[in-house]
Amino acid sequence: MIEIIVNGERKPISSEMNIDELIKELEYKQKGFAVALNGTFVSLTTYDSTKVRENDSVEILAPVQGG
């Protein structure tokens, strides 16, 4: 078990994993979101090759509508 920070909250996850695996483990079901790892945008095409490790900070950002 390791700990990471997701949207400002410490969360335990089972182990180091890639972004795709993390989204599944967190049961994140909303569509059309963006992910940043340690302040850097992660392209959808690299979710499977981008690893999340102990104490990493992950932001999952949903689009906001407004005017």
ABEGO torsion letter per residue (X at the ends): XBBBBBGGBBBBBABBBBAAAAAAAAGBABBGBBBBBGGBBBBAAAAAABBBBBGBBBBBBBBBBEX
